[in-house]
Amino acid sequence: MKESAVNFENIFAKQGGIDRPRKQAITLITAVIIRYKYSRL
């Protein structure tokens, strides 16, 4: 489960990490939310 969460982070980072700082902030937040959900499961 932790591996897939890391994969999500990598995918999001590749999609819009360098695009805009706002997008980067959103991807960071979504990555944290995904990690939190996976850790609760």
N, CA, C and O atoms as a Tripos MOL2 file, in Angstrom:
@<TRIPOS>MOLECULE
protein
  164   163    41     0     0
PROTEIN
NO_CHARGES

@<TRIPOS>ATOM
      1 N           0.8310   -1.2100    0.0000 N.3       1 MET1
      2 CA          0.0000    0.0000    0.0000 C.3       1 MET1
      3 C           0.8670    1.2620    0.0000 C.2       1 MET1
      4 O           0.5630    2.2330   -0.6940 O.2       1 MET1
      5 N           1.9380    1.2390    0.7760 N.am      2 LYS2
      6 CA          2.8170    2.4060    0.8350 C.3       2 LYS2
      7 C           3.4880    2.6470   -0.5130 C.2       2 LYS2
      8 O           3.6920    3.7940   -0.9100 O.2       2 LYS2
      9 N           3.8310    1.5680   -1.2190 N.am      3 GLU3
     10 CA          4.4890    1.6960   -2.5190 C.3       3 GLU3
     11 C           3.5820    2.4180   -3.5140 C.2       3 GLU3
     12 O           4.0470    3.2900   -4.2490 O.2       3 GLU3
     13 N           2.3050    2.0700   -3.5460 N.am      4 SER4
     14 CA          1.3810    2.7070   -4.4810 C.3       4 SER4
     15 C           1.2040    4.1880   -4.1460 C.2       4 SER4
     16 O           1.0290    5.0060   -5.0490 O.2       4 SER4
     17 N           1.2450    4.5370   -2.8770 N.am      5 ALA5
     18 CA          1.1440    5.9440   -2.4870 C.3       5 ALA5
     19 C           2.3440    6.7180   -3.0150 C.2       5 ALA5
     20 O           2.2050    7.8450   -3.4890 O.2       5 ALA5
     21 N           3.5140    6.1120   -2.9310 N.am      6 VAL6
     22 CA          4.7240    6.7570   -3.4660 C.3       6 VAL6
     23 C           4.6080    6.8990   -4.9800 C.2       6 VAL6
     24 O           5.0010    7.9200   -5.5430 O.2       6 VAL6
     25 N           4.0660    5.8650   -5.6440 N.am      7 ASN7
     26 CA          3.8790    5.9300   -7.0890 C.3       7 ASN7
     27 C           2.9390    7.0710   -7.4650 C.2       7 ASN7
     28 O           3.1890    7.7770   -8.4420 O.2       7 ASN7
     29 N           1.8610    7.2600   -6.7050 N.am      8 PHE8
     30 CA          0.9470    8.3790   -6.9300 C.3       8 PHE8
     31 C           1.7020    9.7010   -6.8470 C.2       8 PHE8
     32 O           1.5240   10.5800   -7.6900 O.2       8 PHE8
     33 N           2.5440    9.8370   -5.8270 N.am      9 GLU9
     34 CA          3.3270   11.0640   -5.6600 C.3       9 GLU9
     35 C           4.2040   11.3110   -6.8770 C.2       9 GLU9
     36 O           4.2620   12.4300   -7.3880 O.2       9 GLU9
     37 N           4.8840   10.2750   -7.3390 N.am     10 ASN10
     38 CA          5.7770   10.4120   -8.4920 C.3      10 ASN10
     39 C           5.0040   10.8130   -9.7440 C.2      10 ASN10
     40 O           5.4510   11.6660  -10.5100 O.2      10 ASN10
     41 N           3.8460   10.1940   -9.9470 N.am     11 ILE11
     42 CA          3.0140   10.5030  -11.1180 C.3      11 ILE11
     43 C           2.5630   11.9640  -11.0610 C.2      11 ILE11
     44 O           2.6630   12.6870  -12.0520 O.2      11 ILE11
     45 N           2.0700   12.3920   -9.9060 N.am     12 PHE12
     46 CA          1.6100   13.7750   -9.7610 C.3      12 PHE12
     47 C           2.7620   14.7500   -9.9670 C.2      12 PHE12
     48 O           2.5940   15.7870  -10.6100 O.2      12 PHE12
     49 N           3.9270   14.4210   -9.4250 N.am     13 ALA13
     50 CA          5.0990   15.2980   -9.5610 C.3      13 ALA13
     51 C           5.4990   15.4390  -11.0270 C.2      13 ALA13
     52 O           5.8450   16.5290  -11.4830 O.2      13 ALA13
     53 N           5.4470   14.3180  -11.7660 N.am     14 LYS14
     54 CA          5.8130   14.3630  -13.1820 C.3      14 LYS14
     55 C           4.7720   15.1390  -13.9880 C.2      14 LYS14
     56 O           5.1240   15.8310  -14.9440 O.2      14 LYS14
     57 N           3.4950   15.0330  -13.6130 N.am     15 GLN15
     58 CA          2.4280   15.6730  -14.3820 C.3      15 GLN15
     59 C           2.4960   17.1960  -14.2600 C.2      15 GLN15
     60 O           2.4730   17.8930  -15.2740 O.2      15 GLN15
     61 N           2.5790   17.7210  -13.0410 N.am     16 GLY16
     62 CA          2.4940   19.1810  -12.8990 C.3      16 GLY16
     63 C           3.4330   19.7370  -11.8460 C.2      16 GLY16
     64 O           3.1720   20.8010  -11.2840 O.2      16 GLY16
     65 N           4.5280   19.0300  -11.5710 N.am     17 GLY17
     66 CA          5.4350   19.4920  -10.5210 C.3      17 GLY17
     67 C           6.1800   20.7580  -10.9050 C.2      17 GLY17
     68 O           6.3220   21.6740  -10.0950 O.2      17 GLY17
     69 N           6.6620   20.8070  -12.1620 N.am     18 ILE18
     70 CA          7.4760   21.9420  -12.5930 C.3      18 ILE18
     71 C           6.5920   23.0230  -13.2350 C.2      18 ILE18
     72 O           7.0470   24.1420  -13.4750 O.2      18 ILE18
     73 N           5.3470   22.6830  -13.5050 N.am     19 ASP19
     74 CA          4.4520   23.5920  -14.2200 C.3      19 ASP19
     75 C           4.2870   24.9180  -13.4900 C.2      19 ASP19
     76 O           4.7090   25.9620  -13.9870 O.2      19 ASP19
     77 N           3.6810   24.8770  -12.3240 N.am     20 ARG20
     78 CA          3.4160   26.1040  -11.5590 C.3      20 ARG20
     79 C           3.5370   25.7990  -10.0750 C.2      20 ARG20
     80 O           3.2510   24.6830   -9.6410 O.2      20 ARG20
     81 N           3.9630   26.7930   -9.2930 N.am     21 PRO21
     82 CA          4.0630   26.5780   -7.8430 C.3      21 PRO21
     83 C           2.7100   26.2230   -7.2230 C.2      21 PRO21
     84 O           2.6450   25.4540   -6.2630 O.2      21 PRO21
     85 N           1.6290   26.7880   -7.7750 N.am     22 ARG22
     86 CA          0.2900   26.4850   -7.2440 C.3      22 ARG22
     87 C          -0.0410   25.0210   -7.4800 C.2      22 ARG22
     88 O          -0.5580   24.3420   -6.5930 O.2      22 ARG22
     89 N           0.2610   24.5350   -8.6930 N.am     23 LYS23
     90 CA          0.0230   23.1200   -9.0010 C.3      23 LYS23
     91 C           0.8640   22.2360   -8.0970 C.2      23 LYS23
     92 O           0.4040   21.1930   -7.6320 O.2      23 LYS23
     93 N           2.1030   22.6580   -7.8490 N.am     24 GLN24
     94 CA          2.9940   21.8840   -6.9830 C.3      24 GLN24
     95 C           2.4100   21.7920   -5.5810 C.2      24 GLN24
     96 O           2.4570   20.7320   -4.9560 O.2      24 GLN24
     97 N           1.8610   22.8930   -5.0850 N.am     25 ALA25
     98 CA          1.2470   22.8950   -3.7550 C.3      25 ALA25
     99 C           0.0570   21.9350   -3.7250 C.2      25 ALA25
    100 O          -0.1190   21.1850   -2.7650 O.2      25 ALA25
    101 N          -0.7570   21.9640   -4.7830 N.am     26 ILE26
    102 CA         -1.9300   21.0800   -4.8500 C.3      26 ILE26
    103 C          -1.4870   19.6200   -4.8770 C.2      26 ILE26
    104 O          -2.0740   18.7750   -4.2010 O.2      26 ILE26
    105 N          -0.4520   19.3280   -5.6570 N.am     27 THR27
    106 CA          0.0280   17.9400   -5.7470 C.3      27 THR27
    107 C           0.5890   17.4830   -4.4080 C.2      27 THR27
    108 O           0.4090   16.3300   -4.0160 O.2      27 THR27
    109 N           1.2690   18.3870   -3.7060 N.am     28 LEU28
    110 CA          1.7960   18.0390   -2.3810 C.3      28 LEU28
    111 C           0.6590   17.7230   -1.4260 C.2      28 LEU28
    112 O           0.7240   16.7540   -0.6700 O.2      28 LEU28
    113 N          -0.3980   18.5550   -1.4630 N.am     29 ILE29
    114 CA         -1.5470   18.3530   -0.5710 C.3      29 ILE29
    115 C          -2.2260   17.0250   -0.8920 C.2      29 ILE29
    116 O          -2.5490   16.2500    0.0090 O.2      29 ILE29
    117 N          -2.4410   16.7660   -2.1900 N.am     30 THR30
    118 CA         -3.1020   15.5180   -2.5790 C.3      30 THR30
    119 C          -2.2450   14.3130   -2.1870 C.2      30 THR30
    120 O          -2.7710   13.2820   -1.7690 O.2      30 THR30
    121 N          -0.9210   14.4460   -2.3250 N.am     31 ALA31
    122 CA         -0.0250   13.3490   -1.9360 C.3      31 ALA31
    123 C          -0.1320   13.0770   -0.4370 C.2      31 ALA31
    124 O          -0.1460   11.9240   -0.0050 O.2      31 ALA31
    125 N          -0.2080   14.1480    0.3470 N.am     32 VAL32
    126 CA         -0.3410   13.9950    1.8030 C.3      32 VAL32
    127 C          -1.6670   13.3250    2.1430 C.2      32 VAL32
    128 O          -1.7260   12.4460    3.0030 O.2      32 VAL32
    129 N          -2.7430   13.7520    1.4540 N.am     33 ILE33
    130 CA         -4.0700   13.1600    1.7000 C.3      33 ILE33
    131 C          -4.0540   11.6720    1.3470 C.2      33 ILE33
    132 O          -4.5690   10.8440    2.0990 O.2      33 ILE33
    133 N          -3.4540   11.3330    0.1870 N.am     34 ILE34
    134 CA         -3.3870    9.9250   -0.2400 C.3      34 ILE34
    135 C          -2.5940    9.1220    0.7850 C.2      34 ILE34
    136 O          -3.0030    8.0280    1.1740 O.2      34 ILE34
    137 N          -1.4670    9.6640    1.2160 N.am     35 ARG35
    138 CA         -0.6330    8.9680    2.2100 C.3      35 ARG35
    139 C          -1.4210    8.7540    3.5000 C.2      35 ARG35
    140 O          -1.3590    7.6850    4.1060 O.2      35 ARG35
    141 N          -2.1610    9.7810    3.9110 N.am     36 TYR36
    142 CA         -2.9320    9.6870    5.1570 C.3      36 TYR36
    143 C          -3.9900    8.6060    5.0480 C.2      36 TYR36
    144 O          -4.1840    7.8220    5.9760 O.2      36 TYR36
    145 N          -4.6840    8.5650    3.8970 N.am     37 LYS37
    146 CA         -5.7190    7.5430    3.6850 C.3      37 LYS37
    147 C          -5.1160    6.1470    3.7030 C.2      37 LYS37
    148 O          -5.6650    5.2320    4.3160 O.2      37 LYS37
    149 N          -3.9670    5.9880    3.0170 N.am     38 TYR38
    150 CA         -3.3200    4.6720    2.9710 C.3      38 TYR38
    151 C          -2.8280    4.2600    4.3530 C.2      38 TYR38
    152 O          -2.9160    3.0880    4.7210 O.2      38 TYR38
    153 N          -2.3100    5.2150    5.1170 N.am     39 SER39
    154 CA         -1.7950    4.8810    6.4490 C.3      39 SER39
    155 C          -2.9420    4.4780    7.3850 C.2      39 SER39
    156 O          -2.7590    3.6390    8.2670 O.2      39 SER39
    157 N          -4.1220    5.0760    7.1910 N.am     40 ARG40
    158 CA         -5.2750    4.7080    8.0290 C.3      40 ARG40
    159 C          -5.7780    3.3120    7.6710 C.2      40 ARG40
    160 O          -6.2360    2.5720    8.5420 O.2      40 ARG40
    161 N          -5.6930    2.9530    6.3860 N.am     41 LEU41
    162 CA         -6.1120    1.6130    5.9680 C.3      41 LEU41
    163 C          -5.0860    0.5970    6.4700 C.2      41 LEU41
    164 O          -5.2360   -0.6010    6.2330 O.2      41 LEU41
@<TRIPOS>BOND
     1     1     2 1
     2     2     3 1
     3     3     4 2
     4     3     5 am
     5     5     6 1
     6     6     7 1
     7     7     8 2
     8     7     9 am
     9     9    10 1
    10    10    11 1
    11    11    12 2
    12    11    13 am
    13    13    14 1
    14    14    15 1
    15    15    16 2
    16    15    17 am
    17    17    18 1
    18    18    19 1
    19    19    20 2
    20    19    21 am
    21    21    22 1
    22    22    23 1
    23    23    24 2
    24    23    25 am
    25    25    26 1
    26    26    27 1
    27    27    28 2
    28    27    29 am
    29    29    30 1
    30    30    31 1
    31    31    32 2
    32    31    33 am
    33    33    34 1
    34    34    35 1
    35    35    36 2
    36    35    37 am
    37    37    38 1
    38    38    39 1
    39    39    40 2
    40    39    41 am
    41    41    42 1
    42    42    43 1
    43    43    44 2
    44    43    45 am
    45    45    46 1
    46    46    47 1
    47    47    48 2
    48    47    49 am
    49    49    50 1
    50    50    51 1
    51    51    52 2
    52    51    53 am
    53    53    54 1
    54    54    55 1
    55    55    56 2
    56    55    57 am
    57    57    58 1
    58    58    59 1
    59    59    60 2
    60    59    61 am
    61    61    62 1
    62    62    63 1
    63    63    64 2
    64    63    65 am
    65    65    66 1
    66    66    67 1
    67    67    68 2
    68    67    69 am
    69    69    70 1
    70    70    71 1
    71    71    72 2
    72    71    73 am
    73    73    74 1
    74    74    75 1
    75    75    76 2
    76    75    77 am
    77    77    78 1
    78    78    79 1
    79    79    80 2
    80    79    81 am
    81    81    82 1
    82    82    83 1
    83    83    84 2
    84    83    85 am
    85    85    86 1
    86    86    87 1
    87    87    88 2
    88    87    89 am
    89    89    90 1
    90    90    91 1
    91    91    92 2
    92    91    93 am
    93    93    94 1
    94    94    95 1
    95    95    96 2
    96    95    97 am
    97    97    98 1
    98    98    99 1
    99    99   100 2
   100    99   101 am
   101   101   102 1
   102   102   103 1
   103   103   104 2
   104   103   105 am
   105   105   106 1
   106   106   107 1
   107   107   108 2
   108   107   109 am
   109   109   110 1
   110   110   111 1
   111   111   112 2
   112   111   113 am
   113   113   114 1
   114   114   115 1
   115   115   116 2
   116   115   117 am
   117   117   118 1
   118   118   119 1
   119   119   120 2
   120   119   121 am
   121   121   122 1
   122   122   123 1
   123   123   124 2
   124   123   125 am
   125   125   126 1
   126   126   127 1
   127   127   128 2
   128   127   129 am
   129   129   130 1
   130   130   131 1
   131   131   132 2
   132   131   133 am
   133   133   134 1
   134   134   135 1
   135   135   136 2
   136   135   137 am
   137   137   138 1
   138   138   139 1
   139   139   140 2
   140   139   141 am
   141   141   142 1
   142   142   143 1
   143   143   144 2
   144   143   145 am
   145   145   146 1
   146   146   147 1
   147   147   148 2
   148   147   149 am
   149   149   150 1
   150   150   151 1
   151   151   152 2
   152   151   153 am
   153   153   154 1
   154   154   155 1
   155   155   156 2
   156   155   157 am
   157   157   158 1
   158   158   159 1
   159   159   160 2
   160   159   161 am
   161   161   162 1
   162   162   163 1
   163   163   164 2
@<TRIPOS>SUBSTRUCTURE
     1 MET1         2 RESIDUE 1 A MET
     2 LYS2         6 RESIDUE 1 A LYS
     3 GLU3        10 RESIDUE 1 A GLU
     4 SER4        14 RESIDUE 1 A SER
     5 ALA5        18 RESIDUE 1 A ALA
     6 VAL6        22 RESIDUE 1 A VAL
     7 ASN7        26 RESIDUE 1 A ASN
     8 PHE8        30 RESIDUE 1 A PHE
     9 GLU9        34 RESIDUE 1 A GLU
    10 ASN10       38 RESIDUE 1 A ASN
    11 ILE11       42 RESIDUE 1 A ILE
    12 PHE12       46 RESIDUE 1 A PHE
    13 ALA13       50 RESIDUE 1 A ALA
    14 LYS14       54 RESIDUE 1 A LYS
    15 GLN15       58 RESIDUE 1 A GLN
    16 GLY16       62 RESIDUE 1 A GLY
    17 GLY17       66 RESIDUE 1 A GLY
    18 ILE18       70 RESIDUE 1 A ILE
    19 ASP19       74 RESIDUE 1 A ASP
    20 ARG20       78 RESIDUE 1 A ARG
    21 PRO21       82 RESIDUE 1 A PRO
    22 ARG22       86 RESIDUE 1 A ARG
    23 LYS23       90 RESIDUE 1 A LYS
    24 GLN24       94 RESIDUE 1 A GLN
    25 ALA25       98 RESIDUE 1 A ALA
    26 ILE26      102 RESIDUE 1 A ILE
    27 THR27      106 RESIDUE 1 A THR
    28 LEU28      110 RESIDUE 1 A LEU
    29 ILE29      114 RESIDUE 1 A ILE
    30 THR30      118 RESIDUE 1 A THR
    31 ALA31      122 RESIDUE 1 A ALA
    32 VAL32      126 RESIDUE 1 A VAL
    33 ILE33      130 RESIDUE 1 A ILE
    34 ILE34      134 RESIDUE 1 A ILE
    35 ARG35      138 RESIDUE 1 A ARG
    36 TYR36      142 RESIDUE 1 A TYR
    37 LYS37      146 RESIDUE 1 A LYS
    38 TYR38      150 RESIDUE 1 A TYR
    39 SER39      154 RESIDUE 1 A SER
    40 ARG40      158 RESIDUE 1 A ARG
    41 LEU41      162 RESIDUE 1 A LEU
